[in-house]
């Protein structure tokens, strides 16, 4: 049975220790905080079975985010979010190794 990254992410969020979605109050109305890290991961990896995600594929995801102009902190946040998902998948024996290990977060080149 193949599980995609999105399904594993939802399983991680269902854990009792995961925090509730952040509620931001603005002028008396409550809004849910949109998680850009989750959206970016879904954009790239939601259709790929988690067992097929490789280190090379994941590194290229980070490089592409850098080329698209995302801030280094956003890319780092995506990396942290993916680490939680991959750790959960490894703990539950869905994958043998974490493809996020030893990736390099691209640095911005200033002129």
C-alpha positions in Angstrom: 0.0 0.0 0.0 1.5 3.3 -1.1 1.0 6.4 0.9 1.5 9.8 -0.4 3.2 12.6 1.5 -0.2 14.4 2.0 -1.7 11.3 3.7 1.3 11.0 6.0 1.2 14.7 6.8 -2.5 14.3 7.8 -1.5 11.4 10.0 1.2 13.5 11.7 -1.3 16.3 12.3 -3.8 13.8 13.8 -1.3 12.9 16.5 -2.3 14.1 20.0 0.9 16.1 20.5 0.5 18.2 17.3 -0.7 21.7 18.0 -4.1 23.0 16.9 -4.2 25.4 13.9 -3.2 28.9 14.8 -6.0 31.3 15.1 -5.1 34.9 14.2 -7.5 37.6 15.3 -7.8 40.6 13.1 -10.4 43.4 13.9 -12.5 41.0 15.9 -12.7 38.3 13.2 -10.8 35.0 13.5 -8.9 33.6 10.5 -7.1 30.4 10.2 -3.4 30.7 9.5 -2.5 29.2 6.2 0.6 27.0 6.3 2.8 27.8 3.3 5.2 25.0 4.0 2.5 22.4 3.8 1.1 24.0 0.6 4.6 24.0 -1.0 5.2 20.4 -0.1 1.8 19.4 -1.5 2.5 21.3 -4.7 5.6 19.2 -5.4 5.1 15.8 -3.7 1.4 15.2 -3.0 1.0 12.8 -6.1 4.2 10.9 -5.5 4.1 7.8 -3.2 6.2 8.5 -0.1 8.3 5.3 -0.9 9.3 6.8 -4.2 10.6 10.1 -2.9 14.4 10.2 -3.2 17.1 12.4 -1.7 17.8 13.8 -5.3 14.1 14.6 -5.8 13.9 16.4 -2.5 17.1 18.4 -3.0 15.8 19.6 -6.4 12.6 20.7 -4.6 14.6 23.0 -2.3 16.7 24.3 -5.2 13.5 25.0 -7.2 12.0 26.9 -4.3 15.2 29.0 -4.2 15.0 29.7 -7.9 11.3 30.8 -7.5 12.5 33.4 -5.1 11.3 32.1 -1.7 13.1 33.3 1.4 15.7 31.1 3.0 13.6 30.9 6.2 10.6 29.7 4.1 12.8 27.0 2.5 14.1 26.1 6.0 10.5 25.8 7.2 9.6 23.5 4.4 12.7 21.4 5.3 11.6 21.2 8.9 8.0 20.3 8.1 9.2 17.6 5.7 11.6 16.3 8.3 8.6 15.7 10.7 6.7 13.9 8.0 9.6 11.7 7.0 10.5 10.9 10.6 6.9 9.8 11.2 6.9 7.7 8.0 10.2 6.0 9.1 9.0 5.4 12.6 6.0 3.6 11.2 8.1 1.7 8.7 6.6 3.3 5.6 10.1 4.2 4.4 13.6 2.8 5.2 15.6 6.0 5.2 14.8 9.7 5.5 15.3 11.4 2.1 15.7 14.8 3.9 18.9 13.8 5.6 22.1 15.6 4.4 20.2 18.1 2.1 21.7 21.5 1.6 19.5 24.5 1.9 20.4 27.0 -0.9 21.9 30.3 0.1 20.8 33.5 -1.6 23.5 35.0 -3.8 23.8 38.8 -3.4 25.5 41.0 -5.9 
